[in-house]
Amino acid sequence: MDVYEGKVTKKSCNFANNLFNLPMKHIVFLVSTILISASASMAARVPDLLKHQPKGFFKTEEAVRVGHQVVAYQRVTGGWPKNINMSVPMTPQQLDSVKAEKWRRDDSTTDNGATNREMHFLAKLYQATGDTIWLEPFRRGVEYLLSGQYPGGGWPQFWPENHGYQVHITYNDNAMVNTLNILRDISASVAPYTDMIDKATALRIDSAFAKGIECILATQIRDADGNLTVWCQQHDRETLLPAPARSYELPSYCSSESAGIVRLLMSLPAPDARVREAVHGAMRWFDTHKLTGVRLERHYGDGGDTRLVSDPDEPLPIWARFYDLEKGEPYVCDRDGVPRKSLEEIGHERRNGYGWYNRAPLDLYPLYAEWCALYDPEHTPKP
């Protein structure tokens, strides 16, 4: 600002005069922009109270306040939008603005944990208070999840209205796996979902879950030799083949999301031969495609960057996020959609704005050994 030692400069006065000479619609737009920016800034500073709260929190007035705001954000679809801190305190005017969006049918999603997270919060509120005011919106959430399943058993990431790659069966960010996990817990009355649905709904959920597992088995990619491997982040809802999403998300073998799928398959009781073969195939693929002797370096702050560097002493393997479907080789990609072999070959924005490498499969190894010992001892890996 042009204020020095308590004095306002001529330049700042000119700015004020120019502001008041603007047409009213421009002033309204400017003020609205400032308020939105201030609200976004506040949201960034307020902790998201929907995350990891102790049991006692749900008996507090603060939890009830947040619960009412969560319900306000719920769409007529029964689902919720994503990437919103719904615990940020709101004025009555802001709350009215949120409620005015309730009619929207194009932003309900399970992407980035949306809808599952809100349902989990409402379930905890219901169990803590016994107040049925939280039961109805929770049940609408259940109906939303059930409504999104395709005849082939998969789920998109947005529905009922979606467009472009949003229509694909979506494993990205564990969207479909999260949906299957919460539905199974609700049906089985696992805390905090104890006694929140009737038997008829539980049967519908069980049927949807079984169809979801069938979809997972049907979409597992086979290589050129017919071997079961892993999954793509998205699969076509009709052909079930790997499908593209954003320009840098090409049809590929995908390590991170596949790890979540394998974890789900290993959690199934009494897995049949198809499930066992799917798990063995994926674990063989993980082991074949792990990268060793390298380490991911991230430097933050101004001029920060991400590099994959050689390190023969690095004890832990790492996996690329994507491997091409033709040769099974790791790659990275920029917004031009051209796959490249190294991070140095793509621009700074994508190099540092996406998770190109991960260790998600690493946690599966001890679980896999236990799972094999329990369900398929002949395949138990050697120590």
N, C-alpha and C positions, 0 to 999 in steps of 0.2 A: 504493500500500500504506500501511497505518497503521504505518509504522516511522519514527521520528524520532530522529536522532542515536544510532542503534544500539539504540533502545528499541522494544519491541513494545507497541502500545497495547492497551487492553482490548477495543476494537472488533475488532482482528484476532484476539485470542484467542477471542472469541465466534464469529467466523467459523470458526476451526479446530474448535471444539467442535461447532458445527452441522454441519460437514462430516463429522466422524466419527460423528455421530448419524444420518446419512442411510442409507437402505437400501443394501445392497451393489450392487444393480443400478444405482442412481443414481450411486454413486461410480464404477463401471466406465464408465458413459456419460460422466461428466464428464471422467475421465482420458483416455478415448478421444478425446473432442472436443479436449482440449488437445493431445494427440499429433498428431492430424490437422492442427490449425491450425499447430503447429510445423513439421510436415513440409511443408505448403503454403508456409509462410513461407520455409523453406530452399530449396524448389524455385524460388521466385521470385528468390532471390539467386544460385543456381548457374547459370552460363552453360550454354546448351543446346549440348552438344558435337556434336549431330547437324547443326549448321549450319556451313557454310563452314570446314571444317578443311583445313589444308594436307596435301599428299600424304604427307609424312613422318609425320604424326600416326597414320596407320593401321597403322604398324609398331610402335606403342607398346603397352605393357601396359594403359595407360589406355583405348585404343581397343578392345582386346579385352574389357575389363571392361564398357564401354558396350555393346559388341556382344552380350554375354551378356544384358544387361538388356533390350535391344531384342527379342531372341528370346523372353525371358520374357513380354513384353507382347503378343506375337503371339497372336491368338485362334485357335481351332480352325478358323475360317473361312479363315485365311490372311491376313486383314487386321489392321489395328491401330486402336485408338481414337485420338481426337484430343486436342489441347491438353494433352499430358502431356510434361514434360521427362524423358525416359527416361534421361538421363545422370546424374541426381541419385544419389549413392551411397546404397545401401540396406543395412540390416542383414539378416541371414538371415531374421528374422521378417517383415520388410517384403517381401523377395523371395518368400517363401512366400505371402504375401497376394496378391501380383501374379499368381503362378502359379495360385492358386486361382480367379482370374477368367478363366482361359484358355478355359473352356467357353462364355463368353458369345457370343451370336450377334446381339446387338442394338446393338452399339456399334462394329462395324467400319465404316470410312468412308474416303472420299477427301476429305472436307471439311477445309478449312484445311491442305491439304497432307499430311494423314495418309496412311499406307500408302506413298505415293510416296516420302516423305522417308526412312522406315525402310528401304525397299528400296534406295534410293540409298546409304545408309550401309553396308548389308550388302554391296552390290556393291563398294564401295571397299575394305572390309575383305578381301573375297575376292581382289581384284586385288593388294592389297598383301602378303597373307600366303600365298596359294595354298591356304589351309586350307579343305577342302570342308565344314567344319562350318557355314560361312556360306552355302553354296550351296543347301542344302535349304530353309531358311526363305525364302530369296529366291525360289526356284521356287514355293513355296506362295503367296507374294505374287502371282506372275504368274498362278497359277491363280485366285486370288481376284479379280483384276481382270477376267479373262476371264469368270468366272462371273456377274458383275453386269450384263452387257450384255443389254438387252431385245431381243426379236426385231426391233424397229424400228431398232435400232442405238444407242440412247441408254443412258446410265447414270444410276441414282439417286445420291444422296449417301451413303446408308446401305444396306447389304444384308448378309446375306440377310434379316434381320428388320428391318422398317421400318414406319412408321406416319405418318399425316397427310401433310404436304407432302413428307416424305422419299421418297415413292415417285415423285415427279416426275423427269423428265429434268432434270438439274441442271447448269446452266452457272455458277451462282453461285459466287463465289470461284474461278473457273476450274477447278472440280472435274473436269468431263468433259474439258476441254482438257488439263489436266495428265495425266489418264489416257491420252489418246491420244498425247501427246508421249512419255511414258515407254515405252509399248508400242512405239511406232515405233522408239525408240532401242534398245530391247532386241532387237527383231527384226533391226535393221540392225547389231547388235553395236558400237554406238557406245560409246566409253569413258564410264563405267566398266563398261559391260555386255558387255564383250568375251567371247564364247564362254561364255555362262552358260546357254544353252538349246539344245535340239536342233532339227534342221530341221523336224520335225513341229510343234513348238510355234511356231516362227517362222511357219510357214504359217497356223496358227490365228490368230496375232496379226495377220498381214497381212489376213486375212479380216475380223477384228473391226475393224481400223482402217478398212478400206474401208466397212464398214457404219456406222461412226461418222461418217464424212464425209457419207455419204448422209443420215444423220439430221440433221446440221447443215444441209444444203441444204434438207431437207424442212421444217425448223422455222423457217427464216427468214421473218419476218413480211412480208406484203404489205399496203400501205396501201389506203385505199378506192379508189384509182385503179389498183390492181394493181401498183404499183411495189415492188420489193424494198427492204427497209429493213434492220433489225437484228434482234436476238433479245431475248427475255425472259430473266430469270434462271432461270425454270423453265418447262418445257413438259409438258403432259399426255402420259403415256406411250402413251395410246391414240389420242387425237385429234390430238396434236402441237401443240395450240393453247397460247398463253400461259396460265400457271396461277399461282395465288397461292401464297404461302408463309406467312411470319409476318404478323401483322395489318397491319403497315406495309409489306409487300412485295406490292403489288397487281400483277395482270397489266399489264405495261407494256413500252414500248421501254426497253431498258437499255443505257446507253452503255459502262460499264466492262467488263463481261463480253463484250460484243459486240466490243470492241477485241481481246481475247484470241482470240476466234474468228477474226476477220479475219487476225490475225497467223499463226495456224495455217494458214488457207487459202492465204495468200501463200507459205507455206513448201513447198507441194506442188510436186513437179517436174511439168513439162508439164501445167499445169492445163487442164482441158477447158472447153468453153463455159459449162457450168453454174457451175463454180467462178469463172470470170472474171466472169460476170454477178453472182454473189453478192458478190464483192469490190467491183465497181464500185457496186452498189446500196448497200452499207453505207457506202462512203466518201462517196457523194453525201449520204446521210442524215447522217453525221457533220458534213459541211460545212454543211448546211442548218441543223442544230440546235445548232451551237456558240454559246456565249454570249460576247459581247465587251463590253468596257467595264465589267467587274465583277471583283471580287477577293474571295477567301475569306479571312476573318480568323479566327484561332483564338487565344483567350487562355486560358492554362492556369493551374492553381492554384485556390485557393479563389475561388469566384465567377467562374471562367472561363466563357467562352461562345464560340459560333461564329456568325459573321454573314457574309452575302454583301453586300458594299458596292459602291456605284458608284465606278468609278475609270476615267475616260476615258483615262488614260495607261497603263493596264495593257496590255502588248503581247501577252500570250498569251491565247488563248481558254480557256474552261473549259466543261465539260459537266455538266448535272445527271445524277444517277444514273438517275432515272426520268423518262419522258415518257408522258403518258396516251395510250392507244391510239386515242381518238376524235379528238383535235385535235393530238396530237403536242406538247403543251405541257408544260414542266417542272413538277414538283410535288415536295413533301415530304409526309411522312405521320407521324402519331403512332400510338400503339398502339390508338387508337379506330378505325383503318382509314379515316379520312376524309382524302382528299387535300386539300392546301392549297398555296397558291402561294408562301409565304415561310416561312423558318425561324422568324421571329418568331411565327408562328401555331401552332407546335407547342411542346410542353413542353420544359423544359430537358434532361430525361433523354434523349429521343430526338434532340433538336437537337444534342447533343454526343456521343451514343453511337453514331453511325452515319455512314458516309461518303456524304453527300448530293451531293457534287460531286467531280469528278475531272478529270484531264488524260490519262487513258489513251489516248484516240484521237490525241492530239497526236503521239506517237512514230510513228504509222503513216504520216504524210504523206511523209517522205523514203523510207521503205520502199516505199510505194505508187508513188512516182515511178520508183524503180528497177525495181519489179515490172512496171509498165506498159511501160517501155522494153524489157524483156526478153521479155514475153509478149503484150503488146497495145499496140504503139506508137501506134495511133490514139487511144488514151485517155490518153496520157501528159499529166499536168497541166502547164499552163503555169507557168513560174517566177514 
